[in-house]
Amino acid sequence: MDSIDKYAMERSIGFKERRYIEELRILTKATAFDCLIDDRFERIIYVIKPGDMGLAIGKSGDNIKKMSRVLGKRIEMVEFAEDREQFVANMFKPAEVSAVRFGADDEPVTVIVPDKGDFGIAIGKNGSTIEKARQLVHRFYGKEVGDIAVPEEEVL
């Protein structure tokens, strides 16, 4: 059993989410493993099969725009990765993430960004990006997202 199947067994996807996943498949031919409805930020977050992001987004973002019109909500997509650190880094795109640290079972996940410019992008407008990561990390790994850190500049 691959890890995607393992994650699918640990999550429960409701009727509405299944409908949204099917709508994505019909409109874009892309496959989504999961879908979160985030009412706070009025958006739908899809977890896309590795390699299907181009299909899901479409030329010049046309598929995302079409999905947004059809579903009446903002659409965001995160590409799944077998490597959990890479998957977490994908959640923060377009911010650059230099490291993701999974601590012990009860410790939160720490995300390291290379500079202050990426820090703001990683947080997102009104905290939307970090909230997306919090929801997905909890859903997939049962952990919390702790700090987003910028390495201290070395003093010579």
C-alpha positions as CSV (number, residue, x, y, z in Angstrom):
1,M,0.0,0.0,0.0
2,D,1.5,3.4,-0.9
3,S,1.4,6.3,1.5
4,I,-1.3,8.1,-0.4
5,D,-3.7,5.2,0.2
6,K,-2.6,5.2,3.9
7,Y,-3.5,8.9,4.2
8,A,-6.8,8.4,2.4
9,M,-7.7,5.8,5.0
10,E,-6.9,8.2,7.9
11,R,-9.0,11.1,6.5
12,S,-12.7,11.1,6.0
13,I,-14.0,13.0,2.9
14,G,-17.6,14.2,3.1
15,F,-20.1,14.2,0.3
16,K,-19.5,17.9,-0.5
17,E,-15.8,17.4,-0.8
18,R,-16.2,14.4,-3.0
19,R,-18.5,16.4,-5.2
20,Y,-15.8,19.2,-5.5
21,I,-13.1,16.6,-6.3
22,E,-15.3,15.1,-9.0
23,E,-16.0,18.6,-10.4
24,L,-12.2,19.3,-10.6
25,R,-11.7,16.0,-12.4
26,I,-14.5,16.7,-14.9
27,L,-13.4,20.3,-15.6
28,T,-9.6,19.9,-15.6
29,K,-8.8,16.1,-16.0
30,A,-6.6,16.5,-13.0
31,T,-6.8,14.2,-9.9
32,A,-7.2,15.5,-6.4
33,F,-6.5,13.3,-3.3
34,D,-8.3,15.6,-0.9
35,C,-10.3,18.8,-0.7
36,L,-10.8,21.2,2.2
37,I,-13.6,23.7,2.4
38,D,-12.3,26.7,4.3
39,D,-15.3,28.9,5.1
40,R,-13.2,31.4,7.1
41,F,-11.3,32.4,3.9
42,E,-14.1,31.5,1.5
43,R,-12.0,29.0,-0.4
44,I,-11.6,25.4,-1.5
45,I,-8.2,23.9,-1.1
46,Y,-7.4,20.9,-3.3
47,V,-4.5,18.5,-2.7
48,I,-3.4,17.5,-6.2
49,K,-1.8,14.3,-7.4
50,P,1.9,14.8,-8.1
51,G,2.4,15.7,-11.8
52,D,-1.2,17.0,-12.2
53,M,-0.6,20.6,-11.2
54,G,-0.2,21.8,-14.8
55,L,-3.5,20.2,-15.7
56,A,-5.3,21.5,-12.6
57,I,-4.1,25.1,-13.0
58,G,-4.5,25.2,-16.8
59,K,-2.9,27.6,-19.3
60,S,-2.6,31.0,-17.7
61,G,-4.6,29.8,-14.7
62,D,-7.7,29.2,-16.8
63,N,-8.8,26.1,-15.0
64,I,-8.6,27.7,-11.6
65,K,-10.6,30.7,-12.8
66,K,-13.2,28.3,-14.4
67,M,-13.4,26.3,-11.1
68,S,-13.8,29.5,-9.1
69,R,-16.7,30.6,-11.3
70,V,-18.5,27.3,-11.2
71,L,-18.1,26.7,-7.4
72,G,-18.4,30.4,-6.4
73,K,-15.3,30.3,-4.1
74,R,-11.6,31.0,-4.4
75,I,-9.6,27.9,-5.4
76,E,-6.2,27.0,-4.1
77,M,-4.1,24.0,-4.9
78,V,-1.3,22.2,-3.2
79,E,0.7,19.5,-4.9
80,F,1.0,16.3,-2.8
81,A,4.5,14.9,-2.3
82,E,5.4,11.5,-0.8
83,D,8.1,13.3,1.2
84,R,6.3,15.0,4.0
85,E,8.8,17.9,4.2
86,Q,8.3,18.6,0.5
87,F,4.6,18.4,0.9
88,V,4.6,20.9,3.7
89,A,6.9,23.2,1.7
90,N,4.4,22.9,-1.2
91,M,1.7,24.3,1.1
92,F,3.6,27.6,1.5
93,K,4.2,28.2,-2.2
94,P,5.1,30.7,-3.7
95,A,7.2,31.3,-0.5
96,E,10.6,29.6,-0.6
97,V,11.0,27.1,2.2
98,S,14.6,26.1,3.1
99,A,13.7,23.5,5.7
100,V,10.8,21.7,7.4
101,R,11.4,20.1,10.8
102,F,9.1,17.5,12.2
103,G,9.8,17.2,15.9
104,A,8.8,14.4,18.2
105,D,5.1,13.2,18.3
106,D,3.9,16.1,20.6
107,E,6.1,18.8,19.1
108,P,4.8,21.1,16.3
109,V,6.3,21.3,12.8
110,T,8.7,24.2,12.3
111,V,9.1,25.8,8.9
112,I,12.3,27.7,8.0
113,V,12.3,30.3,5.3
114,P,15.5,31.8,3.9
115,D,14.7,35.5,4.4
116,K,12.2,38.0,5.7
117,G,10.6,38.5,2.3
118,D,9.5,34.9,2.3
119,F,8.3,35.1,5.9
120,G,5.4,37.5,4.9
121,I,4.5,35.3,1.9
122,A,4.6,32.2,4.1
123,I,2.1,33.8,6.5
124,G,-0.1,35.1,3.7
125,K,-2.7,37.8,3.7
126,N,-4.5,37.8,7.0
127,G,-2.7,34.5,7.8
128,S,-4.4,32.6,5.0
129,T,-1.3,30.6,3.9
130,I,-0.3,29.5,7.4
131,E,-3.9,28.6,8.1
132,K,-4.0,26.4,5.0
133,A,-0.8,24.7,6.1
134,R,-2.2,24.2,9.7
135,Q,-5.3,22.5,8.4
136,L,-3.5,20.3,5.9
137,V,-0.7,19.3,8.3
138,H,-3.2,18.4,11.0
139,R,-5.3,16.5,8.5
140,F,-2.5,14.5,6.9
141,Y,-0.1,14.1,9.9
142,G,-2.1,14.8,13.0
143,K,0.5,17.5,14.0
144,E,0.4,21.3,14.5
145,V,2.3,23.9,12.6
146,G,4.4,25.9,15.1
147,D,6.8,28.6,14.1
148,I,7.9,30.0,10.8
149,A,11.4,31.0,11.4
150,V,14.1,33.0,9.5
151,P,17.7,32.0,10.2
152,E,19.6,34.6,12.2
153,E,22.1,36.5,10.1
154,E,25.7,35.6,10.9
155,V,27.8,38.4,12.4
156,L,31.3,38.4,11.1
